[in-house]
Amino acid sequence: MRFADPRHVVLAFMLLALNVPVSGGVSAVVHQQRYAMGTMFDVIVFHHSRADAMRVIEEAFTEIDRLERVMSHYRSDSDLSKLNREARHRAVRVDASLYEILRDSIEFSRRSRGRFDVTIAPLLRLWRASADDGHAPTPEAIAQARRCVGYEKIDLSGTDGIRFRSDCLEVDLGGIGKGYAVDRALGILTSAGIRRAMVNAGGSSISAVGAPPGRNGWPVLLGEADAGGMVLLLDRQSVSTSQRDTSKRFGEIIDPLTGGPASRSHRVSVIAPTATTADALSTTLLMLPMEEATVLLSAFPDVSAVWMSPDGHTRAVFRESRLRLQPSNHR
């Protein structure tokens, strides 16, 4: 349902933020990395105490690791895998974070009229298997998989847990999970008193608070520098980017309404107050024509979006006036 390549969201802060003069009561910059959820997470913190920063960063990574154990579609021992196996037969109690992300996912599904749908797993599995075989699935196979898809079949209304009103429903959180993990990690940092921090999940979902010393925000380059890309300045904001994987025959983003791959070749970046929102919406917008996309975004007053061509040229911007951009002579 989602694809993002870190080459497509150039993390300008990796070169800039780590080389700024540290002053004003900030005595240390700490940068840590860890592989989780199929990508590399980066955390950068400016703080007066290196030891305290490293301790809190470790707590943030511990939470990311915990969320992977809860939400992984690939681990048979995850809470999500247990839910997928058992919720077709009975109500299943789940970790609070899994309940929360499913609740939020259903709300995004409702607001997007089903274009965002975490129950896309049967269609994803069908198209991946067909890609391995080198041919598209038959219309009959697509229809059969679509029978198993539908966010409205997830029942969160009971007091005993979550139940699926389907004999073949299956959840995949690939279109929202990394954004949710970024939000949780940044929340741990700020709750511990960190005021200048950035969390990056493989270039596809980034959230930041404060700014490196001497700057007005965390600079993140969208697009390509030599193709007119823009540098965002993030502070208490998040950005997520989605793009169809053209290196794969059928792609990795499937439209739940058509049952087929997203056909649009552009990339979409969404800037929102939370990485969860940005993650879900960037996935969704990749499946919508511009007219429908702007209607959907109109319901999110704090959200902006940038559409770019595959080679990094900006095609359109929604609510550009809300974006904080770095002047070109400061890049």
C-alpha positions in Angstrom: 0.0 0.0 0.0 2.9 2.3 0.5 6.4 2.9 -1.0 8.9 5.5 -0.1 12.6 5.7 -1.0 14.9 7.8 1.2 16.5 9.1 -1.9 13.2 10.8 -2.7 13.2 12.8 0.6 16.7 14.2 0.9 17.4 14.7 4.6 19.2 18.1 4.4 19.5 18.2 8.2 21.8 15.3 8.2 24.4 17.6 6.6 23.3 20.8 8.2 22.1 20.1 11.7 25.1 18.1 12.8 27.5 20.9 11.9 25.9 23.9 13.4 27.6 25.8 16.3 26.2 24.6 19.6 25.5 27.4 22.0 22.7 29.0 24.0 22.6 26.4 26.8 22.7 23.5 24.3 26.0 21.7 24.9 25.5 18.4 22.9 24.1 17.0 19.7 23.4 13.2 19.8 22.6 11.2 16.6 21.6 7.5 16.9 20.3 5.0 14.4 18.5 1.7 14.6 17.0 -0.6 12.0 13.3 -1.4 12.7 10.1 -1.9 10.8 12.0 -2.7 7.6 13.8 0.7 7.5 16.5 2.8 9.3 15.3 5.1 12.0 17.4 8.2 12.9 17.0 10.3 16.0 18.8 13.6 16.4 18.7 15.5 19.6 20.2 18.8 20.8 20.3 18.9 24.6 22.4 20.3 27.4 23.3 16.8 28.7 24.6 14.2 26.3 24.0 11.4 28.9 20.4 12.4 29.4 19.9 12.7 25.6 21.3 9.2 25.0 19.2 7.7 27.8 16.0 9.2 26.4 16.8 8.3 22.8 17.3 4.7 24.0 13.8 4.9 25.5 12.4 6.1 22.2 14.1 3.2 20.3 12.8 0.8 22.9 9.3 2.0 22.1 9.9 1.7 18.4 11.1 -1.9 18.9 8.0 -2.6 21.1 5.7 -1.3 18.4 7.3 -3.5 15.8 6.6 -6.5 18.0 3.0 -5.4 18.3 2.2 -4.3 14.8 4.4 -6.4 12.5 2.6 -8.2 9.7 5.6 -10.4 9.1 6.2 -11.7 12.6 4.0 -14.6 13.5 4.3 -13.8 17.2 3.1 -10.1 16.9 -0.1 -8.9 18.4 -1.3 -8.0 14.8 -0.6 -11.5 13.6 -2.6 -13.0 16.5 -5.4 -10.6 15.7 -5.4 -11.6 12.0 -5.5 -15.3 13.0 -8.1 -15.2 15.7 -10.4 -12.1 15.3 -12.3 -13.9 12.5 -13.6 -16.3 15.1 -13.8 -14.4 18.4 -13.2 -11.0 20.0 -9.4 -10.5 20.7 -7.9 -8.2 23.3 -5.0 -6.3 21.9 -2.3 -3.9 23.1 -3.6 -0.3 23.6 -1.3 1.0 20.8 -2.7 -1.5 18.3 -6.3 -0.5 19.3 -5.4 3.1 18.9 -3.9 2.8 15.4 -6.8 0.7 14.2 -9.2 3.3 15.5 -7.3 6.0 13.7 -7.1 4.0 10.5 -10.8 3.4 10.4 -11.3 7.2 10.8 -9.0 7.8 7.8 -10.9 5.2 5.9 -14.2 6.9 6.5 -12.9 10.3 5.6 -11.2 9.1 2.4 -14.3 7.0 1.4 -12.3 3.8 1.6 -9.3 4.8 -0.5 -7.2 4.3 2.7 -7.8 0.9 4.1 -5.6 -1.2 6.3 -7.5 -4.4 5.4 -5.8 -4.3 2.0 -3.5 -7.3 3.0 -5.3 -9.9 0.8 -5.0 -7.8 -2.3 -1.3 -7.0 -1.5 -0.5 -10.7 -1.1 -2.3 -11.5 -4.4 -0.4 -8.9 -6.4 3.0 -9.8 -4.8 2.5 -13.4 -5.7 1.5 -12.4 -9.3 4.6 -10.2 -9.6 6.7 -13.2 -8.6 5.0 -15.2 -11.4 5.4 -12.5 -13.9 1.8 -11.9 -14.8 -1.2 -9.9 -13.5 -3.8 -11.7 -11.4 -7.1 -12.7 -13.1 -10.2 -10.5 -12.6 -11.7 -13.5 -10.7 -8.8 -13.6 -8.3 -9.0 -9.8 -7.8 -12.7 -10.1 -7.1 -12.1 -12.9 -4.6 -9.5 -10.9 -2.7 -11.6 -7.8 -2.7 -14.3 -9.8 -0.9 -11.9 -10.0 2.0 -11.2 -6.2 2.1 -13.3 -3.6 4.0 -12.5 -1.4 7.0 -16.1 -1.5 8.0 -15.8 -5.2 8.8 -13.5 -4.3 11.8 -15.6 -4.2 14.9 -14.2 -2.0 17.7 -17.5 -1.5 19.4 -17.4 -4.4 21.9 -15.9 -4.2 25.4 -14.1 -7.5 25.0 -11.7 -6.6 22.2 -11.6 -6.4 18.4 -13.5 -8.7 16.1 -13.6 -9.1 12.3 -16.9 -9.5 10.7 -15.4 -11.5 7.8 -13.9 -15.0 7.4 -10.9 -13.7 5.5 -10.2 -10.1 6.6 -6.6 -9.3 7.3 -4.9 -6.1 8.5 -1.6 -4.6 7.2 -0.4 -1.4 8.8 2.2 -0.6 6.2 0.5 2.6 5.2 0.4 4.2 8.7 2.6 2.2 11.1 5.9 4.0 10.6 4.2 7.4 11.1 2.6 6.2 14.3 6.0 4.9 15.6 7.6 8.3 14.7 4.9 10.1 16.7 5.3 7.8 19.7 9.1 8.1 19.7 9.0 11.9 19.5 6.4 12.0 22.3 8.9 10.1 24.5 11.6 12.7 23.8 9.5 15.7 24.4 7.9 14.2 27.6 11.4 13.9 29.0 12.2 17.5 28.4 13.9 17.4 25.0 13.0 20.5 23.1 15.1 20.1 19.9 14.6 16.8 18.3 14.0 15.0 15.0 12.8 11.4 14.3 13.1 10.0 10.8 11.8 6.7 9.6 13.8 5.9 6.5 13.1 9.2 4.8 9.4 8.4 4.3 8.1 9.7 7.7 9.8 12.5 9.6 8.7 14.5 12.6 10.5 17.3 14.4 10.2 19.8 17.3 12.2 22.9 17.9 15.2 23.5 15.7 19.0 23.1 15.6 20.7 26.0 17.3 20.8 29.1 15.0 18.1 27.8 12.7 14.4 28.4 12.4 13.4 24.7 11.9 14.7 21.3 10.9 15.5 21.6 7.1 14.1 18.7 5.0 14.6 18.8 1.2 11.6 17.6 -0.9 12.5 16.6 -4.5 15.9 17.1 -6.0 18.1 20.1 -5.3 19.0 20.6 -8.9 15.3 20.1 -10.1 13.7 22.9 -8.1 13.1 21.0 -4.9 11.9 22.9 -1.8 13.5 22.9 1.7 10.9 22.7 4.4 11.6 23.9 7.9 9.9 21.6 10.3 9.0 22.6 13.9 6.1 20.7 15.6 5.3 19.3 12.2 5.7 16.1 10.3 6.2 15.1 6.6 5.6 11.8 4.9 6.2 10.9 1.3 4.8 8.2 -0.9 5.6 7.1 -4.4 4.7 4.2 -6.6 7.7 1.8 -6.9 8.4 1.9 -10.6 11.2 -0.7 -10.2 8.5 -3.4 -9.6 6.2 -4.6 -12.3 3.0 -4.0 -10.4 4.1 -1.6 -7.7 3.4 -1.9 -4.0 0.5 0.5 -3.6 -2.9 -1.1 -4.2 -6.1 0.8 -4.6 -8.7 -1.0 -2.4 -11.6 0.3 -4.5 -10.3 -0.9 -7.9 -8.3 -3.9 -6.6 -5.4 -2.9 -8.8 -2.1 -1.0 -8.4 -2.0 2.8 -8.2 -1.3 4.1 -11.7 0.0 7.5 -10.9 3.7 7.9 -11.2 4.2 11.1 -9.2 5.3 11.3 -5.6 3.3 13.0 -2.9 4.5 14.6 0.3 2.1 15.6 3.1 3.0 18.0 5.8 0.8 17.6 8.9 0.8 18.1 12.7 1.5 14.4 13.2 3.4 11.7 11.3 0.4 9.4 11.6 -1.8 11.8 9.7 0.9 12.6 7.2 1.7 8.9 6.6 -1.9 7.9 6.0 -2.7 10.9 3.8 0.4 10.6 1.6 -0.6 7.0 0.8 -4.1 8.0 0.1 -3.3 10.9 -2.2 -1.3 8.8 -4.5 -4.5 7.0 -5.5 -6.6 10.2 -6.1 -6.8 12.6 -9.0 -6.0 16.2 -8.0 -9.6 17.3 -7.8 -10.5 14.5 -5.3 -7.3 15.0 -3.4 -8.0 18.7 -2.8 -11.5 17.9 -1.6 -10.1 15.4 0.9 -7.4 17.8 2.1 -10.0 20.5 2.6 -11.3 18.5 5.6 -7.8 18.7 7.2 -7.2 22.4 7.8 -3.7 22.0 9.3 -2.4 19.9 6.3 -0.5 20.8 3.2 0.7 18.7 0.3 3.3 18.8 -2.5 3.0 16.8 -5.7 6.3 16.1 -7.6 7.3 14.4 -10.8 9.4 11.2 -10.5 12.5 13.3 -11.3 11.8 15.7 -8.4 10.1 18.7 -10.1 7.3 20.3 -8.2 4.0 19.9 -10.0 1.5 21.4 -7.5 1.2 22.5 -3.9 -1.9 22.6 -1.7 -1.9 25.3 1.0 1.6 26.5 0.2 1.0 29.5 2.4 1.1 27.2 5.5 4.6 25.8 4.6 7.7 27.3 6.2 10.3 27.3 3.5 14.0 28.0 3.7 15.1 30.8 1.4 17.0 29.4 -1.6 20.2 31.4 -0.7 20.4 29.5 2.6 20.4 26.0 1.1 
